[in-house]
Amino acid sequence: MSESPVNPDSHSTPVSRPFAQPQLHLIDNPHEADADVLVTGIYLDQPLSPTLAVIDKVSDGSVGRLVKQGKVSAKRGDTFLIPGPGTKSDGGGPHLVMILGLGDRLTNESSTISNRSLAFDSAATALRGLPKGSVSGVNVALAECFEEDVHDMIVAGAISALEGQAIYQTGSDATSPEAIGFSGLVESALQQGQSLGQSINHTKRLVNEPPSILFPESFAERARVIADEVGLGIEVWDEKRLEAEGCRAILAVGAGSSRPPRLVILKHNGGGDEPPVAIVGKGVTFDSGGLSIKPSEGMLTMKMDMAGAATVVGVMHALAKLDVKRNVIGVCGLAENMISGSSYKLGDVIETRSGKTIEIHNTDAEGRVVLADTLDVAIGHLPVAMLDLATLTGACMVALGKEVAGLMTNDQSLCDAVSNAARIEGEPVWQLPMFELYDDKIKSKVADIKNVGEARWGGAITAAKFLQQFVGDVPWVHTDIAGPAFADSPLPARDAGATGVMVRTLIRWIQSMS
């Protein structure tokens, strides 16, 4: 993966830490292969895994004794380090063995945890739990604990664990091994998992960058670098092209900023002459709230308000790397919502690219305004289905919490397909209703529609109803990722900050389309 380019506007701009790029390889006999740490797994009330059984044998039964004594637990996410065969003066093999608790073996497909998410999180937990300091070589023997169809998630989880939010922290003690070996899986799983992990990390890096580094123009340039690396087509509309195309809604939101807006169109042509699928992302690179200004505490994390667009970039990167046999268009509407004498105002009426008019009741409901034009651009590519991703409403977090994405749709079969992909990948989603009674709540007395509903009530749904005005008859799912896209605190399997949520789900959904 490429390093983050320097902001071209300043010679004193700090440069973020390069992506970790360990050498990945396959190994046999992990108990004999040299490594600083060997990662193994243990289930509740199950026999020891083959590798852990060998470790137990060569250590005169020490693993079994530790389990019986309760000093090693199979509780999911718990990690324990014990000396490995490599500590013996006459032996090779790992110096340390990490035993990772896997909990109960999953057999029920209706479980809220999927085997794919357990494999992903387990590998990520192990890599994040490595001893601080010099760990140059790690071998992962988790594949023997999972079915073959989830082996790619072990690799993806390990890669994703290496990308966190401390990208400008000097002297960071983040552990990035020089090499990671995987046993018990095949080359195709290694390559697929690596591609998925790298794609998730591209999304996370874009979201974690500060707004002084990532703004509409620099986002577009990073998207161009990523597209060129993997062979995606890319088109970038600057402010002159946006004006010529009638994208007055995007221009209105960006009018208060010294950083002009952009629109990015990414193209993956893997499906011959078939019509494309469209994925659309909200890309507000910083949201002050505009004249409806946010309080300081509400503004602190608003660098993440472009997570929808970052997810589109990550998904498009993965489609190209995995050579998915579908045609997919990714469209990112990019603007910075700032305050100046040229800011758009409450009471303004904006004619969108589609011709519909919007009365502005709140300049902090700007993401849906940006998406009004962005969705219309996507429709111009005649997609058979369309999905948008947006950190759109705090109301969705009130309804579903911070870990669950909200789905709203005009086509139930499409929504069911996305929901099923999310269930398999273990990324929680929940569908909210789109009853016709909500339509009246966004009607304006001055224009066709207004950009907010009735006070606080049903805010996630009225925002989706607003977006529905710009999708026509195209089957469409709106995905509100305001909660799960950015985390306030870390978990064993991931750092705080950007999470890369929905990249795995959208890849599975697109791959499964007939």
Backbone torsions as a table, in degrees:
resi	resn	phi	psi	omega
1	MET	NA	146.0	-177.7
2	SER	-75.3	154.1	173.6
3	GLU	-74.4	159.3	179.6
4	SER	-69.8	127.9	179.1
5	PRO	-70.3	153.4	179.2
6	VAL	-75.2	143.5	172.6
7	ASN	-54.8	118.8	-175.0
8	PRO	-70.3	-11.9	-176.0
9	ASP	-86.0	-7.4	-174.2
10	SER	-147.8	133.3	177.8
11	HIS	-82.9	-12.5	-178.0
12	SER	-102.3	6.4	-178.5
13	THR	-68.1	132.0	177.9
14	PRO	-66.8	153.3	-179.7
15	VAL	-107.3	129.0	-179.5
16	SER	-69.4	156.5	-179.3
17	ARG	-59.3	138.4	177.8
18	PRO	-61.1	154.5	172.9
19	PHE	-59.7	140.4	170.5
20	ALA	-66.6	132.4	-179.4
21	GLN	-133.3	67.0	179.9
22	PRO	-66.9	152.5	173.8
23	GLN	-75.8	126.4	178.5
24	LEU	-103.2	139.1	179.9
25	HIS	-154.9	163.4	177.5
26	LEU	-96.0	145.9	-179.5
27	ILE	-133.5	158.3	170.6
28	ASP	-113.6	160.1	175.1
29	ASN	46.8	65.3	-174.2
30	PRO	-60.7	-24.3	178.7
31	HIS	-70.8	-17.2	-180.0
32	GLU	-103.6	-21.8	-175.1
33	ALA	-72.3	136.5	179.3
34	ASP	-67.0	137.0	177.5
35	ALA	-168.9	153.8	172.5
36	ASP	-68.6	-40.9	-178.8
37	VAL	-138.5	135.9	170.4
38	LEU	-110.0	128.1	179.9
39	VAL	-100.1	125.7	175.0
40	THR	-128.7	168.6	-179.1
41	GLY	-124.6	158.5	178.1
42	ILE	-141.8	132.1	177.8
43	TYR	-97.9	155.5	172.2
44	LEU	-66.6	133.0	172.4
45	ASP	55.2	35.5	177.8
46	GLN	-128.7	154.9	174.7
47	PRO	-60.3	156.6	176.1
48	LEU	-60.6	144.6	175.6
49	SER	-62.2	159.2	-177.2
50	PRO	-54.5	-45.1	-179.2
51	THR	-66.5	-43.0	-178.9
52	LEU	-67.5	-31.7	176.5
53	ALA	-64.6	-39.9	177.4
54	VAL	-66.1	-42.6	177.6
55	ILE	-59.7	-41.0	178.0
56	ASP	-61.9	-41.2	-177.8
57	LYS	-66.8	-45.6	-176.7
58	VAL	-74.8	-13.6	177.5
59	SER	-103.6	22.1	176.8
60	ASP	58.5	39.1	174.2
61	GLY	80.1	17.0	-175.4
62	SER	-65.6	-34.3	-179.2
63	VAL	-65.2	-48.3	179.4
64	GLY	-58.6	-40.1	179.9
65	ARG	-66.0	-41.2	179.7
66	LEU	-64.5	-36.4	178.0
67	VAL	-67.2	-46.7	-179.8
68	LYS	-61.9	-35.8	-179.4
69	GLN	-78.8	-5.5	-178.8
70	GLY	77.6	12.1	-179.7
71	LYS	-86.4	-15.7	171.3
72	VAL	-123.7	123.5	-176.2
73	SER	-112.9	149.3	175.2
74	ALA	-95.6	11.3	177.8
75	LYS	-59.4	133.8	-174.1
76	ARG	-56.4	126.2	176.3
77	GLY	92.8	-13.3	177.4
78	ASP	-73.7	142.1	178.7
79	THR	-127.4	144.7	-179.6
80	PHE	-139.1	134.9	177.6
81	LEU	-106.6	131.2	175.5
82	ILE	-130.7	158.1	176.6
83	PRO	-62.8	142.6	179.4
84	GLY	-105.0	176.6	-179.4
85	PRO	-59.2	-26.7	-177.7
86	GLY	-69.2	-9.1	177.8
87	THR	-80.8	-13.1	178.6
88	LYS	-77.1	143.0	-176.3
89	SER	-64.4	-27.6	-176.3
90	ASP	-105.3	11.5	-173.5
91	GLY	-128.6	155.9	171.1
92	GLY	-99.1	-168.3	178.5
93	GLY	104.5	-174.0	-176.0
94	PRO	-70.4	146.0	176.8
95	HIS	-78.5	-34.5	177.7
96	LEU	-130.3	148.3	174.3
97	VAL	-117.5	123.5	174.2
98	MET	-96.3	122.1	176.1
99	ILE	-100.4	119.3	-174.7
100	LEU	-107.8	123.0	177.1
101	GLY	-69.1	131.4	-178.7
102	LEU	-112.0	-1.6	179.1
103	GLY	72.0	-150.9	177.6
104	ASP	-75.2	142.3	173.5
105	ARG	-67.6	128.0	-175.1
106	LEU	-82.4	125.6	178.0
107	THR	-127.2	-16.4	-175.5
108	ASN	-97.2	117.1	-177.5
109	GLU	-65.8	-18.8	179.3
110	SER	-84.9	1.5	178.9
111	SER	-59.0	147.2	177.3
112	THR	-70.8	-13.4	175.2
113	ILE	-110.9	129.8	177.7
114	SER	-95.8	157.2	176.1
115	ASN	-61.4	-32.5	178.6
116	ARG	-67.3	-42.3	179.0
117	SER	-70.4	-34.7	177.8
118	LEU	-65.0	-41.7	177.7
119	ALA	-64.0	-44.8	179.8
120	PHE	-61.1	-51.8	-176.6
121	ASP	-66.7	-34.0	-179.2
122	SER	-65.3	-46.9	178.8
123	ALA	-64.8	-39.5	179.4
124	ALA	-65.5	-41.8	178.2
125	THR	-60.6	-42.7	-180.0
126	ALA	-62.9	-47.4	-178.0
127	LEU	-66.7	-36.6	178.1
128	ARG	-72.7	-21.0	-178.2
129	GLY	-95.2	9.7	179.3
130	LEU	-63.0	149.8	178.1
131	PRO	-57.9	138.6	178.4
132	LYS	-68.1	143.7	-179.8
133	GLY	117.3	-146.8	-172.8
134	SER	-88.1	98.1	172.2
135	VAL	-121.9	96.9	-173.5
136	SER	-90.6	-28.6	-177.5
137	GLY	-131.2	127.8	179.2
138	VAL	-128.2	135.3	172.6
139	ASN	-114.9	137.1	-174.4
140	VAL	-116.9	116.4	-179.6
141	ALA	-113.9	50.3	-179.9
142	LEU	-94.6	-16.8	-176.2
143	ALA	-60.2	-33.3	179.9
144	GLU	-67.1	-11.2	180.0
145	CYS	-95.6	-3.4	-174.6
146	PHE	-135.3	158.9	175.2
147	GLU	-68.5	157.1	-174.2
148	GLU	-61.0	-31.7	-174.2
149	ASP	-73.3	-2.8	176.4
150	VAL	-115.8	7.0	-176.5
151	HIS	-62.4	-30.9	178.0
152	ASP	-62.5	-28.9	-179.7
153	MET	-70.1	-27.0	176.2
154	ILE	-64.1	-43.5	179.3
155	VAL	-69.6	-45.4	-179.0
156	ALA	-60.8	-42.2	179.1
157	GLY	-63.8	-41.1	178.8
158	ALA	-62.6	-42.8	179.9
159	ILE	-66.4	-44.2	-177.0
160	SER	-64.0	-29.5	-179.1
161	ALA	-64.9	-20.6	-176.1
162	LEU	-83.7	-4.9	-178.9
163	GLU	-113.6	115.1	179.1
164	GLY	-128.0	-168.4	-174.5
165	GLN	-89.4	-10.1	-175.4
166	ALA	-83.1	52.2	-172.3
167	ILE	-81.7	-8.8	176.0
168	TYR	-121.5	15.4	-177.1
169	GLN	-86.0	118.7	178.6
170	THR	-75.4	143.8	179.9
171	GLY	65.5	26.7	-178.8
172	SER	-61.8	139.2	179.8
173	ASP	-96.8	19.8	178.1
174	ALA	-58.3	135.2	-177.0
175	THR	-88.9	119.0	178.2
176	SER	-129.5	96.9	-178.6
177	PRO	-61.1	150.9	175.7
178	GLU	-76.0	-28.7	-178.2
179	ALA	-145.9	142.7	175.4
180	ILE	-129.7	122.4	176.6
181	GLY	-102.3	143.2	179.4
182	PHE	-123.6	130.7	176.8
183	SER	-108.4	154.1	172.2
184	GLY	80.0	9.9	176.1
185	LEU	-131.4	167.7	-174.1
186	VAL	-102.0	167.3	-175.3
187	GLU	-59.2	-38.2	-178.6
188	SER	-64.3	-38.7	176.7
189	ALA	-66.2	-38.4	177.3
190	LEU	-61.4	-47.5	-177.1
191	GLN	-68.2	-42.7	180.0
192	GLN	-65.5	-43.4	178.8
193	GLY	-64.6	-38.4	177.5
194	GLN	-63.0	-43.5	-179.9
195	SER	-63.1	-44.0	178.6
196	LEU	-63.9	-44.7	179.5
197	GLY	-61.7	-43.4	178.5
198	GLN	-64.4	-37.7	-179.5
199	SER	-67.2	-42.1	175.1
200	ILE	-60.3	-40.8	-179.1
201	ASN	-68.4	-32.3	173.5
202	HIS	-61.4	-44.1	178.2
203	THR	-62.2	-46.8	-178.8
204	LYS	-61.7	-41.8	-178.6
205	ARG	-65.1	-43.1	178.4
206	LEU	-59.5	-42.8	-178.5
207	VAL	-70.3	-36.4	-175.8
208	ASN	-77.7	-16.9	179.8
209	GLU	-64.7	142.6	177.9
210	PRO	-70.2	156.5	-175.6
211	PRO	-68.3	-18.2	174.4
212	SER	-71.7	-21.8	179.3
213	ILE	-95.8	-43.1	-175.7
214	LEU	-110.6	109.3	177.3
215	PHE	-135.0	176.0	-171.1
216	PRO	-51.1	-45.3	-177.4
217	GLU	-67.7	-45.1	-177.6
218	SER	-71.6	-32.0	172.9
219	PHE	-59.2	-47.3	-179.1
220	ALA	-60.9	-38.4	179.8
221	GLU	-68.6	-38.4	176.4
222	ARG	-66.0	-39.9	176.9
223	ALA	-61.0	-36.9	178.8
224	ARG	-65.9	-42.0	178.5
225	VAL	-61.6	-46.4	179.9
226	ILE	-62.9	-43.6	-179.8
227	ALA	-61.9	-42.9	-179.1
228	ASP	-65.4	-34.8	-178.6
229	GLU	-65.0	-34.4	-172.8
230	VAL	-113.7	2.7	174.3
231	GLY	85.4	24.7	173.7
232	LEU	-80.6	146.8	168.2
233	GLY	-76.1	147.8	179.6
234	ILE	-146.6	141.5	175.8
235	GLU	-134.7	131.8	179.9
236	VAL	-119.3	124.6	176.7
237	TRP	-98.0	120.2	174.5
238	ASP	-85.0	-173.8	-174.4
239	GLU	-65.4	-30.8	177.9
240	LYS	-69.1	-42.3	178.0
241	ARG	-67.3	-38.6	177.3
242	LEU	-60.4	-41.0	178.5
243	GLU	-66.2	-43.3	-179.7
244	ALA	-64.4	-32.0	-179.2
245	GLU	-84.5	-3.5	-179.7
246	GLY	76.9	25.0	179.2
247	CYS	-83.7	62.3	-174.4
248	ARG	-71.3	-25.4	178.8
249	ALA	-70.1	-45.3	176.6
250	ILE	-61.5	-44.2	-179.4
251	LEU	-63.9	-36.4	-179.7
252	ALA	-64.3	-45.7	-179.6
253	VAL	-63.0	-39.2	-178.3
254	GLY	-84.1	0.6	-172.0
255	ALA	-67.1	-26.6	-178.0
256	GLY	-84.3	-2.3	-175.7
257	SER	-106.0	151.0	172.1
258	SER	-77.9	-9.7	177.7
259	ARG	-98.8	106.3	-175.6
260	PRO	-67.9	152.5	-178.6
261	PRO	-71.5	166.4	177.5
262	ARG	-143.0	161.6	169.2
263	LEU	-132.8	130.7	-177.4
264	VAL	-114.8	130.8	175.1
265	ILE	-117.5	117.1	177.9
266	LEU	-107.3	141.8	-176.4
267	LYS	-131.3	125.9	171.1
268	HIS	-113.0	114.6	-176.7
269	ASN	-105.2	84.9	-180.0
270	GLY	-115.1	0.3	-171.8
271	GLY	-120.1	25.0	176.8
272	GLY	64.6	-127.5	-175.4
273	ASP	-93.3	4.0	-177.3
274	GLU	-68.4	151.7	175.4
275	PRO	-66.7	152.6	-172.4
276	PRO	-84.7	165.4	161.9
277	VAL	-95.7	144.2	178.7
278	ALA	-116.3	133.8	169.2
279	ILE	-121.0	135.0	-169.7
280	VAL	-126.3	136.4	-177.2
281	GLY	-127.7	135.6	170.6
282	LYS	-73.0	128.5	-177.7
283	GLY	-128.4	60.8	174.7
284	VAL	-84.3	102.9	-169.8
285	THR	-71.5	-21.3	165.9
286	PHE	-156.8	137.6	-176.9
287	ASP	-123.5	101.2	174.4
288	SER	-79.2	-12.1	-171.1
289	GLY	94.3	-10.3	-176.6
290	GLY	65.6	-148.4	-179.7
291	LEU	-63.3	-24.8	170.9
292	SER	-87.0	62.9	-163.6
293	ILE	-63.9	142.5	177.0
294	LYS	-78.3	153.5	167.6
295	PRO	-67.9	161.8	-175.4
296	SER	-55.8	-44.7	-177.1
297	GLU	-66.0	-27.6	178.1
298	GLY	-80.3	-14.8	-176.6
299	MET	-96.1	-16.9	-169.3
300	LEU	-58.2	-39.7	-176.6
301	THR	-101.4	16.0	-173.3
302	MET	-76.3	4.6	165.7
303	LYS	-64.3	-21.5	-176.0
304	MET	-86.5	5.0	-175.6
305	ASP	-76.1	5.0	174.1
306	MET	-109.6	18.5	-176.7
307	ALA	-63.3	-30.4	176.7
308	GLY	-62.2	-46.5	178.4
309	ALA	-65.9	-39.1	177.8
310	ALA	-62.9	-36.5	177.6
311	THR	-66.0	-39.1	176.2
312	VAL	-58.8	-44.7	179.9
313	VAL	-62.4	-44.3	179.2
314	GLY	-62.1	-42.4	179.6
315	VAL	-65.3	-44.6	-179.3
316	MET	-63.7	-38.6	175.7
317	HIS	-59.2	-45.4	-179.1
318	ALA	-66.0	-40.8	178.9
319	LEU	-57.7	-42.1	179.8
320	ALA	-69.8	-45.3	-179.0
321	LYS	-63.2	-36.0	-178.4
322	LEU	-88.5	-3.7	179.7
323	ASP	54.0	49.2	-179.5
324	VAL	-68.8	132.9	-173.5
325	LYS	-86.1	61.5	174.8
326	ARG	-142.0	153.8	169.1
327	ASN	-92.2	125.4	-176.7
328	VAL	-135.4	133.8	174.6
329	ILE	-108.4	128.3	174.4
330	GLY	-113.0	124.7	-176.4
331	VAL	-122.8	126.7	-178.5
332	CYS	-119.5	118.5	173.9
333	GLY	-93.2	119.8	-169.4
334	LEU	-119.8	125.4	176.9
335	ALA	-154.6	159.6	175.0
336	GLU	-115.8	124.2	-175.8
337	ASN	-95.3	95.7	-174.5
338	MET	-121.6	-179.9	-176.0
339	ILE	-117.9	127.2	172.8
340	SER	-162.9	-176.3	178.4
341	GLY	-65.1	-16.6	-179.2
342	SER	-102.3	8.1	-179.8
343	SER	-62.3	147.5	172.7
344	TYR	-69.8	153.4	-164.2
345	LYS	-124.4	159.5	172.1
346	LEU	-65.8	131.9	-176.3
347	GLY	96.7	-12.9	175.8
348	ASP	-62.6	150.2	171.7
349	VAL	-117.8	126.7	-177.1
350	ILE	-115.5	130.0	171.4
351	GLU	-89.9	119.2	-176.3
352	THR	-81.0	173.8	179.0
353	ARG	-59.6	-32.1	-178.8
354	SER	-77.6	-13.3	-176.2
355	GLY	101.8	-19.0	176.8
356	LYS	-67.7	147.2	-179.2
357	THR	-107.3	143.0	-177.7
358	ILE	-120.9	129.1	169.1
359	GLU	-93.8	129.2	-177.2
360	ILE	-87.9	117.0	175.1
361	HIS	-104.7	-15.9	-178.4
362	ASN	-157.1	118.2	-179.1
363	THR	-75.2	-9.2	176.0
364	ASP	-86.6	-1.5	171.2
365	ALA	-101.6	55.7	-171.0
366	GLU	-89.6	-25.2	-176.0
367	GLY	-62.3	-41.0	179.5
368	ARG	-68.4	-28.5	176.8
369	VAL	-68.8	-45.0	175.8
370	VAL	-59.7	-43.3	-177.4
371	LEU	-69.1	-23.7	178.8
372	ALA	-55.8	-48.4	177.3
373	ASP	-74.4	-37.5	-176.1
374	THR	-64.7	-42.4	176.6
375	LEU	-63.3	-37.9	179.9
376	ASP	-65.6	-37.7	175.8
377	VAL	-62.7	-43.6	-179.8
378	ALA	-62.3	-40.7	179.8
379	ILE	-60.5	-30.8	178.8
380	GLY	-61.6	-17.1	177.9
381	HIS	-91.0	7.1	175.2
382	LEU	54.1	55.2	-179.3
383	PRO	-72.7	151.6	174.1
384	VAL	-81.0	-20.6	177.6
385	ALA	-157.4	153.5	-177.4
386	MET	-143.1	140.4	176.3
387	LEU	-133.6	133.4	173.8
388	ASP	-113.4	151.8	178.0
389	LEU	-124.7	131.9	-177.2
390	ALA	-156.1	138.0	166.4
391	THR	-80.9	76.6	-161.9
392	LEU	-92.8	-43.2	-171.1
393	THR	-141.3	138.6	167.2
394	GLY	-65.3	-25.2	179.9
395	ALA	-61.4	-32.1	178.6
396	CYS	-67.5	-36.7	176.2
397	MET	-67.5	-37.4	176.6
398	VAL	-61.1	-40.7	-177.9
399	ALA	-74.0	-42.9	-167.6
400	LEU	-118.3	-7.4	-175.5
401	GLY	86.9	-177.4	-173.1
402	LYS	-89.5	-6.7	-175.1
403	GLU	-104.2	-7.0	-171.0
404	VAL	-120.2	131.3	175.5
405	ALA	-86.2	144.7	177.8
406	GLY	-96.0	136.6	177.1
407	LEU	-113.1	135.9	174.2
408	MET	-137.4	145.5	-167.5
409	THR	-152.6	162.1	168.0
410	ASN	-110.8	7.5	-176.6
411	ASP	-147.2	106.6	-172.0
412	GLN	-65.8	-37.5	-178.4
413	SER	-65.6	-37.3	177.5
414	LEU	-66.5	-44.4	179.3
415	CYS	-62.1	-39.3	178.3
416	ASP	-62.3	-38.0	179.7
417	ALA	-65.9	-42.1	178.1
418	VAL	-66.2	-43.4	179.3
419	SER	-60.5	-40.4	-180.0
420	ASN	-66.3	-40.5	176.9
421	ALA	-62.1	-41.3	178.8
422	ALA	-65.3	-38.1	178.6
423	ARG	-63.2	-44.4	-179.6
424	ILE	-63.5	-40.1	-178.5
425	GLU	-82.4	-9.7	177.8
426	GLY	75.6	29.3	176.2
427	GLU	-107.3	107.9	-169.8
428	PRO	-65.6	131.7	174.6
429	VAL	-136.0	160.1	176.8
430	TRP	-148.8	135.2	-178.0
431	GLN	-84.4	134.7	173.8
432	LEU	-106.6	151.6	-174.4
433	PRO	-73.2	155.7	177.1
434	MET	-127.4	50.4	-178.4
435	PHE	-61.7	148.9	-179.9
436	GLU	-60.8	-27.1	-178.3
437	LEU	-59.4	-21.6	178.0
438	TYR	-75.4	-18.4	-176.9
439	ASP	-59.8	-40.6	-177.4
440	ASP	-64.8	-22.9	-173.9
441	LYS	-74.7	-13.2	177.3
442	ILE	-110.9	9.7	177.5
443	LYS	-73.2	140.1	179.5
444	SER	-106.6	149.7	174.9
445	LYS	-83.8	-10.1	-175.2
446	VAL	-113.0	-42.2	-176.3
447	ALA	-120.7	-171.0	178.9
448	ASP	-66.5	-45.6	-179.8
449	ILE	-142.7	164.3	172.0
450	LYS	-113.9	162.2	-170.7
451	ASN	-92.8	9.4	170.8
452	VAL	-140.9	161.8	178.4
453	GLY	-94.2	-140.4	-176.8
454	GLU	-94.2	102.2	176.9
455	ALA	49.0	-129.5	-174.9
456	ARG	-90.3	-8.9	-163.1
457	TRP	-84.2	128.0	177.2
458	GLY	61.5	34.4	-171.6
459	GLY	-62.2	-36.2	178.8
460	ALA	-66.9	-36.8	-177.3
461	ILE	-76.7	-42.2	179.1
462	THR	-65.5	-31.1	173.9
463	ALA	-64.3	-41.9	177.5
464	ALA	-66.4	-37.4	177.1
465	LYS	-62.9	-36.6	173.9
466	PHE	-59.9	-49.0	-178.9
467	LEU	-63.3	-34.5	-178.6
468	GLN	-59.8	-24.4	178.4
469	GLN	-65.1	-13.3	-173.1
470	PHE	-118.1	12.5	-179.3
471	VAL	-109.9	-6.3	179.0
472	GLY	60.6	-136.7	-179.7
473	ASP	-96.6	6.9	-178.7
474	VAL	-69.0	130.2	172.9
475	PRO	-57.2	129.1	-166.2
476	TRP	-146.4	141.8	172.7
477	VAL	-126.4	129.3	172.5
478	HIS	-97.8	130.9	-177.6
479	THR	-119.9	109.1	179.5
480	ASP	-91.1	108.8	-176.1
481	ILE	-107.6	24.8	-177.6
482	ALA	-56.7	-35.2	-179.5
483	GLY	-78.7	-61.0	-169.9
484	PRO	-79.8	-8.0	-175.8
485	ALA	-72.5	-23.0	-173.7
486	PHE	-145.5	129.4	-174.0
487	ALA	-110.2	138.5	179.2
488	ASP	-76.7	-28.1	-176.0
489	SER	-138.6	156.8	-177.5
490	PRO	-79.6	162.3	169.9
491	LEU	-125.5	166.7	-179.9
492	PRO	-54.2	-33.4	-174.5
493	ALA	-92.8	-8.3	-179.5
494	ARG	-157.5	156.0	177.2
495	ASP	-77.5	166.7	166.5
496	ALA	-67.9	169.7	-176.9
497	GLY	92.9	-148.5	-175.6
498	ALA	-63.6	142.3	-177.6
499	THR	-109.7	-20.2	-175.6
500	GLY	71.9	22.8	-176.7
501	VAL	-60.8	145.9	173.8
502	MET	81.6	-8.3	175.9
503	VAL	-62.1	-48.9	-179.2
504	ARG	-62.8	-42.0	-178.7
505	THR	-62.6	-45.3	-176.1
506	LEU	-69.5	-35.5	175.5
507	ILE	-61.9	-45.7	179.4
508	ARG	-63.0	-43.6	-179.7
509	TRP	-60.5	-47.6	-178.2
510	ILE	-65.8	-41.4	179.1
511	GLN	-64.3	-29.2	-175.3
512	SER	-86.3	-8.0	-177.0
513	MET	-68.5	135.6	-178.9
514	SER	-95.2	NA	NA
